[in-house]
Amino acid sequence: MLAVLRPAVVSLIASAGLSILTIGIFRDGIISTANIQYIEIILFAASLYLLRKHQTNPISIILGSGVVGTLFYLIV
């Protein structure tokens, strides 16, 4: 019985992740090349690299991304 729920749970989690990624990368959630936020793509790629290659603590990645993003948007 629970084996039937596994694909549904995985698809719900993937859908939520994709939704959050879309909102984070594109301004106002509208998917268009004119709405791409490049600093978020760079932060995402750097975070993913640090998580996968260097096994960095996810909490420090979240805090570091927040600090870098805040500093960038204060300067620009």
Chimera marker file (.cmm) of the C-alpha trace (Angstrom):
<marker_set name="trace">
<marker id="1" x="0.000" y="0.000" z="0.000" r="1" g="1" b="0" radius="0.5"/>
<marker id="2" x="2.729" y="2.499" z="0.890" r="1" g="1" b="0" radius="0.5"/>
<marker id="3" x="4.702" y="1.627" z="-2.253" r="1" g="1" b="0" radius="0.5"/>
<marker id="4" x="1.931" y="3.251" z="-4.284" r="1" g="1" b="0" radius="0.5"/>
<marker id="5" x="2.415" y="6.551" z="-2.423" r="1" g="1" b="0" radius="0.5"/>
<marker id="6" x="6.155" y="6.820" z="-3.084" r="1" g="1" b="0" radius="0.5"/>
<marker id="7" x="5.916" y="8.097" z="-6.717" r="1" g="1" b="0" radius="0.5"/>
<marker id="8" x="3.251" y="10.612" z="-5.709" r="1" g="1" b="0" radius="0.5"/>
<marker id="9" x="5.352" y="11.949" z="-2.832" r="1" g="1" b="0" radius="0.5"/>
<marker id="10" x="8.464" y="12.209" z="-5.025" r="1" g="1" b="0" radius="0.5"/>
<marker id="11" x="6.547" y="14.066" z="-7.735" r="1" g="1" b="0" radius="0.5"/>
<marker id="12" x="5.024" y="16.482" z="-5.205" r="1" g="1" b="0" radius="0.5"/>
<marker id="13" x="8.442" y="17.273" z="-3.747" r="1" g="1" b="0" radius="0.5"/>
<marker id="14" x="9.937" y="17.722" z="-7.245" r="1" g="1" b="0" radius="0.5"/>
<marker id="15" x="7.056" y="19.993" z="-8.247" r="1" g="1" b="0" radius="0.5"/>
<marker id="16" x="7.533" y="22.158" z="-5.159" r="1" g="1" b="0" radius="0.5"/>
<marker id="17" x="11.282" y="22.379" z="-5.791" r="1" g="1" b="0" radius="0.5"/>
<marker id="18" x="10.791" y="23.354" z="-9.425" r="1" g="1" b="0" radius="0.5"/>
<marker id="19" x="8.230" y="25.972" z="-8.420" r="1" g="1" b="0" radius="0.5"/>
<marker id="20" x="10.618" y="27.529" z="-5.896" r="1" g="1" b="0" radius="0.5"/>
<marker id="21" x="13.480" y="27.435" z="-8.406" r="1" g="1" b="0" radius="0.5"/>
<marker id="22" x="11.331" y="29.162" z="-11.037" r="1" g="1" b="0" radius="0.5"/>
<marker id="23" x="10.337" y="31.921" z="-8.629" r="1" g="1" b="0" radius="0.5"/>
<marker id="24" x="13.962" y="32.361" z="-7.530" r="1" g="1" b="0" radius="0.5"/>
<marker id="25" x="15.515" y="32.571" z="-10.987" r="1" g="1" b="0" radius="0.5"/>
<marker id="26" x="12.879" y="34.511" z="-12.914" r="1" g="1" b="0" radius="0.5"/>
<marker id="27" x="11.506" y="37.888" z="-11.835" r="1" g="1" b="0" radius="0.5"/>
<marker id="28" x="7.841" y="37.717" z="-10.827" r="1" g="1" b="0" radius="0.5"/>
<marker id="29" x="7.794" y="33.998" z="-11.701" r="1" g="1" b="0" radius="0.5"/>
<marker id="30" x="7.293" y="34.801" z="-15.396" r="1" g="1" b="0" radius="0.5"/>
<marker id="31" x="9.490" y="32.501" z="-17.469" r="1" g="1" b="0" radius="0.5"/>
<marker id="32" x="11.165" y="34.671" z="-20.096" r="1" g="1" b="0" radius="0.5"/>
<marker id="33" x="14.740" y="35.405" z="-21.139" r="1" g="1" b="0" radius="0.5"/>
<marker id="34" x="14.178" y="39.066" z="-20.255" r="1" g="1" b="0" radius="0.5"/>
<marker id="35" x="13.319" y="38.132" z="-16.648" r="1" g="1" b="0" radius="0.5"/>
<marker id="36" x="16.405" y="36.078" z="-15.779" r="1" g="1" b="0" radius="0.5"/>
<marker id="37" x="18.165" y="37.069" z="-12.555" r="1" g="1" b="0" radius="0.5"/>
<marker id="38" x="21.795" y="36.163" z="-13.145" r="1" g="1" b="0" radius="0.5"/>
<marker id="39" x="23.083" y="36.619" z="-9.600" r="1" g="1" b="0" radius="0.5"/>
<marker id="40" x="20.635" y="33.964" z="-8.368" r="1" g="1" b="0" radius="0.5"/>
<marker id="41" x="21.850" y="31.544" z="-11.046" r="1" g="1" b="0" radius="0.5"/>
<marker id="42" x="25.459" y="32.163" z="-10.004" r="1" g="1" b="0" radius="0.5"/>
<marker id="43" x="24.620" y="31.690" z="-6.311" r="1" g="1" b="0" radius="0.5"/>
<marker id="44" x="22.683" y="28.503" z="-7.085" r="1" g="1" b="0" radius="0.5"/>
<marker id="45" x="25.509" y="27.057" z="-9.192" r="1" g="1" b="0" radius="0.5"/>
<marker id="46" x="28.144" y="27.937" z="-6.581" r="1" g="1" b="0" radius="0.5"/>
<marker id="47" x="26.033" y="26.461" z="-3.788" r="1" g="1" b="0" radius="0.5"/>
<marker id="48" x="25.384" y="23.284" z="-5.740" r="1" g="1" b="0" radius="0.5"/>
<marker id="49" x="29.104" y="22.964" z="-6.521" r="1" g="1" b="0" radius="0.5"/>
<marker id="50" x="30.060" y="23.396" z="-2.850" r="1" g="1" b="0" radius="0.5"/>
<marker id="51" x="27.425" y="20.916" z="-1.720" r="1" g="1" b="0" radius="0.5"/>
<marker id="52" x="28.352" y="18.216" z="-4.250" r="1" g="1" b="0" radius="0.5"/>
<marker id="53" x="32.138" y="18.508" z="-4.548" r="1" g="1" b="0" radius="0.5"/>
<marker id="54" x="33.235" y="19.715" z="-1.118" r="1" g="1" b="0" radius="0.5"/>
<marker id="55" x="30.451" y="18.246" z="1.069" r="1" g="1" b="0" radius="0.5"/>
<marker id="56" x="29.902" y="21.624" z="2.763" r="1" g="1" b="0" radius="0.5"/>
<marker id="57" x="27.337" y="21.922" z="5.544" r="1" g="1" b="0" radius="0.5"/>
<marker id="58" x="23.968" y="22.946" z="3.997" r="1" g="1" b="0" radius="0.5"/>
<marker id="59" x="23.240" y="25.413" z="6.817" r="1" g="1" b="0" radius="0.5"/>
<marker id="60" x="26.461" y="27.325" z="6.091" r="1" g="1" b="0" radius="0.5"/>
<marker id="61" x="25.583" y="27.312" z="2.379" r="1" g="1" b="0" radius="0.5"/>
<marker id="62" x="22.162" y="28.839" z="3.137" r="1" g="1" b="0" radius="0.5"/>
<marker id="63" x="23.638" y="31.480" z="5.453" r="1" g="1" b="0" radius="0.5"/>
<marker id="64" x="26.502" y="32.249" z="3.052" r="1" g="1" b="0" radius="0.5"/>
<marker id="65" x="24.134" y="32.627" z="0.104" r="1" g="1" b="0" radius="0.5"/>
<marker id="66" x="21.979" y="34.985" z="2.140" r="1" g="1" b="0" radius="0.5"/>
<marker id="67" x="24.959" y="37.116" z="3.130" r="1" g="1" b="0" radius="0.5"/>
<marker id="68" x="26.383" y="37.240" z="-0.408" r="1" g="1" b="0" radius="0.5"/>
<marker id="69" x="22.979" y="38.035" z="-1.930" r="1" g="1" b="0" radius="0.5"/>
<marker id="70" x="22.296" y="40.756" z="0.618" r="1" g="1" b="0" radius="0.5"/>
<marker id="71" x="25.703" y="42.358" z="0.096" r="1" g="1" b="0" radius="0.5"/>
<marker id="72" x="25.335" y="42.211" z="-3.676" r="1" g="1" b="0" radius="0.5"/>
<marker id="73" x="21.911" y="43.850" z="-3.662" r="1" g="1" b="0" radius="0.5"/>
<marker id="74" x="23.069" y="46.520" z="-1.195" r="1" g="1" b="0" radius="0.5"/>
<marker id="75" x="25.954" y="47.422" z="-3.500" r="1" g="1" b="0" radius="0.5"/>
<marker id="76" x="24.023" y="47.289" z="-6.787" r="1" g="1" b="0" radius="0.5"/>
<link id1="1" id2="2" r="1" g="1" b="0" radius="0.2"/>
<link id1="2" id2="3" r="1" g="1" b="0" radius="0.2"/>
<link id1="3" id2="4" r="1" g="1" b="0" radius="0.2"/>
<link id1="4" id2="5" r="1" g="1" b="0" radius="0.2"/>
<link id1="5" id2="6" r="1" g="1" b="0" radius="0.2"/>
<link id1="6" id2="7" r="1" g="1" b="0" radius="0.2"/>
<link id1="7" id2="8" r="1" g="1" b="0" radius="0.2"/>
<link id1="8" id2="9" r="1" g="1" b="0" radius="0.2"/>
<link id1="9" id2="10" r="1" g="1" b="0" radius="0.2"/>
<link id1="10" id2="11" r="1" g="1" b="0" radius="0.2"/>
<link id1="11" id2="12" r="1" g="1" b="0" radius="0.2"/>
<link id1="12" id2="13" r="1" g="1" b="0" radius="0.2"/>
<link id1="13" id2="14" r="1" g="1" b="0" radius="0.2"/>
<link id1="14" id2="15" r="1" g="1" b="0" radius="0.2"/>
<link id1="15" id2="16" r="1" g="1" b="0" radius="0.2"/>
<link id1="16" id2="17" r="1" g="1" b="0" radius="0.2"/>
<link id1="17" id2="18" r="1" g="1" b="0" radius="0.2"/>
<link id1="18" id2="19" r="1" g="1" b="0" radius="0.2"/>
<link id1="19" id2="20" r="1" g="1" b="0" radius="0.2"/>
<link id1="20" id2="21" r="1" g="1" b="0" radius="0.2"/>
<link id1="21" id2="22" r="1" g="1" b="0" radius="0.2"/>
<link id1="22" id2="23" r="1" g="1" b="0" radius="0.2"/>
<link id1="23" id2="24" r="1" g="1" b="0" radius="0.2"/>
<link id1="24" id2="25" r="1" g="1" b="0" radius="0.2"/>
<link id1="25" id2="26" r="1" g="1" b="0" radius="0.2"/>
<link id1="26" id2="27" r="1" g="1" b="0" radius="0.2"/>
<link id1="27" id2="28" r="1" g="1" b="0" radius="0.2"/>
<link id1="28" id2="29" r="1" g="1" b="0" radius="0.2"/>
<link id1="29" id2="30" r="1" g="1" b="0" radius="0.2"/>
<link id1="30" id2="31" r="1" g="1" b="0" radius="0.2"/>
<link id1="31" id2="32" r="1" g="1" b="0" radius="0.2"/>
<link id1="32" id2="33" r="1" g="1" b="0" radius="0.2"/>
<link id1="33" id2="34" r="1" g="1" b="0" radius="0.2"/>
<link id1="34" id2="35" r="1" g="1" b="0" radius="0.2"/>
<link id1="35" id2="36" r="1" g="1" b="0" radius="0.2"/>
<link id1="36" id2="37" r="1" g="1" b="0" radius="0.2"/>
<link id1="37" id2="38" r="1" g="1" b="0" radius="0.2"/>
<link id1="38" id2="39" r="1" g="1" b="0" radius="0.2"/>
<link id1="39" id2="40" r="1" g="1" b="0" radius="0.2"/>
<link id1="40" id2="41" r="1" g="1" b="0" radius="0.2"/>
<link id1="41" id2="42" r="1" g="1" b="0" radius="0.2"/>
<link id1="42" id2="43" r="1" g="1" b="0" radius="0.2"/>
<link id1="43" id2="44" r="1" g="1" b="0" radius="0.2"/>
<link id1="44" id2="45" r="1" g="1" b="0" radius="0.2"/>
<link id1="45" id2="46" r="1" g="1" b="0" radius="0.2"/>
<link id1="46" id2="47" r="1" g="1" b="0" radius="0.2"/>
<link id1="47" id2="48" r="1" g="1" b="0" radius="0.2"/>
<link id1="48" id2="49" r="1" g="1" b="0" radius="0.2"/>
<link id1="49" id2="50" r="1" g="1" b="0" radius="0.2"/>
<link id1="50" id2="51" r="1" g="1" b="0" radius="0.2"/>
<link id1="51" id2="52" r="1" g="1" b="0" radius="0.2"/>
<link id1="52" id2="53" r="1" g="1" b="0" radius="0.2"/>
<link id1="53" id2="54" r="1" g="1" b="0" radius="0.2"/>
<link id1="54" id2="55" r="1" g="1" b="0" radius="0.2"/>
<link id1="55" id2="56" r="1" g="1" b="0" radius="0.2"/>
<link id1="56" id2="57" r="1" g="1" b="0" radius="0.2"/>
<link id1="57" id2="58" r="1" g="1" b="0" radius="0.2"/>
<link id1="58" id2="59" r="1" g="1" b="0" radius="0.2"/>
<link id1="59" id2="60" r="1" g="1" b="0" radius="0.2"/>
<link id1="60" id2="61" r="1" g="1" b="0" radius="0.2"/>
<link id1="61" id2="62" r="1" g="1" b="0" radius="0.2"/>
<link id1="62" id2="63" r="1" g="1" b="0" radius="0.2"/>
<link id1="63" id2="64" r="1" g="1" b="0" radius="0.2"/>
<link id1="64" id2="65" r="1" g="1" b="0" radius="0.2"/>
<link id1="65" id2="66" r="1" g="1" b="0" radius="0.2"/>
<link id1="66" id2="67" r="1" g="1" b="0" radius="0.2"/>
<link id1="67" id2="68" r="1" g="1" b="0" radius="0.2"/>
<link id1="68" id2="69" r="1" g="1" b="0" radius="0.2"/>
<link id1="69" id2="70" r="1" g="1" b="0" radius="0.2"/>
<link id1="70" id2="71" r="1" g="1" b="0" radius="0.2"/>
<link id1="71" id2="72" r="1" g="1" b="0" radius="0.2"/>
<link id1="72" id2="73" r="1" g="1" b="0" radius="0.2"/>
<link id1="73" id2="74" r="1" g="1" b="0" radius="0.2"/>
<link id1="74" id2="75" r="1" g="1" b="0" radius="0.2"/>
<link id1="75" id2="76" r="1" g="1" b="0" radius="0.2"/>
</marker_set>
